[in-house]
Amino acid sequence: MSLKKNNYIYMDWKNLAPDLIRQRVIIEGTTKKIVEPNQITKYLNELAKVTGMEKLSGPFVYSAHEMGYGGWIH
């Protein structure tokens, strides 16, 4: 079930592990030009710095074929 309020969608999820602290962000978007792997790597490293994130591994970049590239960092 979801609730839409102030242009945000709030999902009603069951927390299966309430004692586990989760800190994640998912960023999706579209661009006029394909974002290259080196740009994604730089962005993820800078994002880790700005947020004070302790990098455990990565960043990793993968091909999304004709749609461009994706990446993540742990």
Kinemage of the C-alpha trace (Angstrom):
@kinemage 1
@onewidth
@group {chain A} dominant
@subgroup {mainchain}
@vectorlist {calphas} color= white
{ca met a 1} P 0.000 0.000 0.000
{ca ser a 2} L 1.244 3.506 -0.734
{ca leu a 3} L 0.262 7.028 0.190
{ca lys a 4} L 0.908 10.069 -1.980
{ca lys a 5} L 1.415 13.323 -0.094
{ca asn a 6} L 3.083 16.563 -1.213
{ca asn a 7} L 4.355 14.938 -4.451
{ca tyr a 8} L 6.049 12.129 -2.482
{ca ile a 9} L 5.029 8.500 -2.463
{ca tyr a 10} L 5.284 6.799 0.919
{ca met a 11} L 5.361 3.015 0.890
{ca asp a 12} L 4.036 0.917 3.743
{ca trp a 13} L 6.868 -1.603 4.202
{ca lys a 14} L 7.337 -4.179 6.940
{ca asn a 15} L 10.761 -3.895 8.580
{ca leu a 16} L 12.083 -7.459 8.743
{ca ala a 17} L 15.158 -6.507 10.813
{ca pro a 18} L 14.358 -3.447 12.954
{ca asp a 19} L 17.688 -3.610 14.835
{ca leu a 20} L 19.703 -3.341 11.607
{ca ile a 21} L 20.721 0.223 10.727
{ca arg a 22} L 20.381 0.872 7.000
{ca gln a 23} L 21.841 3.860 5.228
{ca arg a 24} L 21.241 3.754 1.496
{ca val a 25} L 20.547 6.180 -1.270
{ca ile a 26} L 19.396 5.344 -4.786
{ca ile a 27} L 19.833 7.982 -7.463
{ca glu a 28} L 18.194 7.541 -10.847
{ca gly a 29} L 17.859 9.963 -13.711
{ca thr a 30} L 18.014 10.577 -17.407
{ca thr a 31} L 20.550 12.665 -19.297
{ca lys a 32} L 20.895 13.947 -22.844
{ca lys a 33} L 24.332 12.326 -23.103
{ca ile a 34} L 25.545 9.002 -21.737
{ca val a 35} L 27.368 9.442 -18.431
{ca glu a 36} L 30.751 7.748 -18.866
{ca pro a 37} L 32.260 5.269 -16.361
{ca asn a 38} L 34.972 7.696 -15.214
{ca gln a 39} L 32.290 10.316 -14.466
{ca ile a 40} L 30.296 7.815 -12.409
{ca thr a 41} L 33.417 6.758 -10.486
{ca lys a 42} L 34.286 10.381 -9.715
{ca tyr a 43} L 30.698 11.165 -8.684
{ca leu a 44} L 30.464 8.183 -6.318
{ca asn a 45} L 33.802 9.011 -4.685
{ca glu a 46} L 32.746 12.639 -4.180
{ca leu a 47} L 29.342 11.539 -2.862
{ca ala a 48} L 31.109 9.383 -0.265
{ca lys a 49} L 33.239 12.373 0.800
{ca val a 50} L 30.313 14.805 1.027
{ca thr a 51} L 28.189 12.397 3.069
{ca gly a 52} L 31.043 11.290 5.328
{ca met a 53} L 30.554 7.702 4.175
{ca glu a 54} L 33.175 5.116 5.067
{ca lys a 55} L 33.927 3.337 1.792
{ca leu a 56} L 34.125 -0.424 2.225
{ca ser a 57} L 34.658 -1.198 -1.461
{ca gly a 58} L 34.230 0.293 -4.900
{ca pro a 59} L 33.102 2.288 -6.652
{ca phe a 60} L 31.987 -0.233 -9.243
{ca val a 61} L 30.660 0.660 -12.700
{ca tyr a 62} L 28.828 -1.670 -15.068
{ca ser a 63} L 27.419 -1.475 -18.573
{ca ala a 64} L 23.666 -1.108 -18.941
{ca his a 65} L 24.168 -1.758 -22.661
{ca glu a 66} L 22.428 0.761 -24.927
{ca met a 67} L 21.091 2.669 -21.903
{ca gly a 68} L 24.542 3.663 -20.642
{ca tyr a 69} L 26.179 2.693 -17.362
{ca gly a 70} L 25.305 2.217 -13.738
{ca gly a 71} L 27.385 2.134 -10.610
{ca trp a 72} L 27.495 1.609 -6.867
{ca ile a 73} L 29.795 1.964 -3.922
{ca his a 74} L 29.859 0.115 -0.578
